[in-house]
Amino acid sequence: MRFSSAACIAALSASNLASASSWFGTGDVTVNEATKVPGESPLQFCDADRSLDTVHIQKVDLSPNPPQAGTKLNIVATGTVDDVIEEGAYVKLVVKYGLIRLISTTADLCEQIGNVDLKCPIQKGVLSITKDVDIPKEVPPGTYNVFADVYNADDSHLTCLQASVTFGSGKKSAETIEEVEEAGDL
């Protein structure tokens, strides 16, 4: 079985920003106290109280962590699903570039999980996923904030994840410094 949680949606959202269309919503999403998802990733649970969630994420590892433009992102996630995830499940997704909202939409979860080679219905049980995703080198540098609140077709809460990823900070600066130093030697 495979794992079909918002972990993949959030991770994939950061990697798909360069090709994503812009949707602008009307309402802001409020995030309560967040706690880190176990593993090596920038993912956090939106709320410390996850007692009503029917998807329980045990671990998410991203490599590289944090994700970098122009590289292959490897996603390894494990968790359990308490109730079958049916056709009609959906994710409320918000992606911001700094303070600018790039995406604010409600998307069909069953369509989105096709990106990680899954399809609905997702059966109950312990699940895992391993997926490689190419992150375009054209991702503009800056900080991207992703919020994914996921619901089943009957509106029961599956999970909620958020992440903040900065592209182009450390590596670009080091390369620029080297280029300036080399130019000074001429």
N, C-alpha and C positions, 0 to 999 in steps of 0.2 A: 504494500500500500504506500501511498505517497501523502505528504503533508501539504495541505492547501490553505494556508492561513494568510492573513494580511502581511505576514513577514515578507513573503515573496512580493506581494503587491507593493509594499513600501520600498523594498529594495529595488524592484524593477522600475518603479516610478522615477527614482533618482536617475536611473540609467536611460530612461526613455525621454527625458526632458527636451533634448535637442530636437526630437521629431514630434513632440506633442503639440496638439492644437490648443489654443487658449480658450478656456471657458471661464466666465466670470460669474460667480454666484452673488447672492444678495446678503447672506448671513455669515457671520464669523462662527467658527467652531471654538468652543471653550475647552481647554485642556486642564484637567485637575492634576493633582500631584502625580508626577510620573515616576516610574521605577524602571531601571535598566533590565532589558531582556538578557537572560544569561547567555554567555558566549562572546565572541569577538565581533561586535557590530555596533553601529551607532543607534540601534533600535531601542526604544523605551516603550513600556506599556503606558497608556494614557492615564490610567488611574491605579492606585495601589490596591483598591478593592476590585478583584476580578472574580468574585464569587458567583456572579451571574453569567460569566462567559461560558460558552460551550466548546470553545477551542482553547486548549491549554498549551502554550508554547513552552517547551522545556529549554530549547537552546537554538540560537541562530549564529552561525559563523559566516562572515564575509571575508573574502581574500581577493584583493588587498582590503584592509580595513584601516582607514576609511577608503571607500571607493575612489578611484582616480580616473579622470578622463583619458581616453585612448588606451584603456587596458581591458582585459577580460576580467569580469567580476565572477567569482565562484561563490555560490550560495549553498550552504548546507544547513538544513533546518530539521528539527525534530519536535514532535508534539503529539497530543491526543485530541481526538474529536469525540465528544460525548453524544451528539445527536447527528443524524444524517443531514448533510448539507444539500438542500434541494435546489432544483431549477427555480430561479426567482430570487436567490440570495443576492445581496447587493453590498456595495462598499461606498461609503461617503468619503470621497477623496478630495483633499485640499493640498495643493503644492504651491509653495511660495518661493520666490527668488528674492531673498532679503525680505523686504516688506511688500513686494509686489506679488499679488496673487496671480499665478499662471493658470492654475486649474482649480476649479471648484465644481465638482460634479458628483452625481450618484451614478455609479457604473454597475453593470451586470457582473457580479462576481464570477459566475460560471463562464462568461466570455473571457474575463481577465485571466482566469487560471489556465486557460488554454496556452498562455504564454509560458507556462511551466509544465506543459505536457500533461495536464490533468483535465478531467471533465466531470460534470455533475451527473448523478448524485455522488457525493463523497460519503463513503460509509464510515460508521463509527469505528474507532480503534486507534492504535498507536501508528503514527505515520511519519515518514521522513521524505525529504526531497534533496536532491543535489542538482544544481543547474548552473551552467555557465552563461553569462550574458556579456556581450560586447558593449562597452560604454564608449560612445562616440568621442573622438578627440575634440570635436567641435563644441562640446558642452561649455557654455560661457563660464568663466571663472566667477566664483561668488558662493554664497551660502544658500542652500536649498533646504526648505523645511517641508517635510511630508507628514501628513496626518491621514490615517486610514481607519475608519470606524466601520466594522463589518457586521452585517445582520443576515440571518437566515430568511427564507421566503416568508415565514410566519412572524417576522419582525423580532424574533428572539436574538439576543446579542451573542455574536460569535467571539469577537475580540476587538481590541482597539490598539493601534500602534502609531508611534510617531518617531521621526528621525530628523536629525539636522546633519547635513553633509556639506562640507566646503570643498569646492573644486578649485584647483589652480593656485593654492596659497603657497605652500612650502617649496615644491619643486620648481615652479616658475620663478620664484624669487631667487633661488640659488643659481638657476641657469642664467638669469639676467645679470646677477652680480658677476658671474664668471665672464660673460660676454663683455661687460663694462671693463673688467680688469684686463682682459685680453686686448681690448681696443686701446686701453691706456698704454700697453706695451709697444704699440706701433710707432 
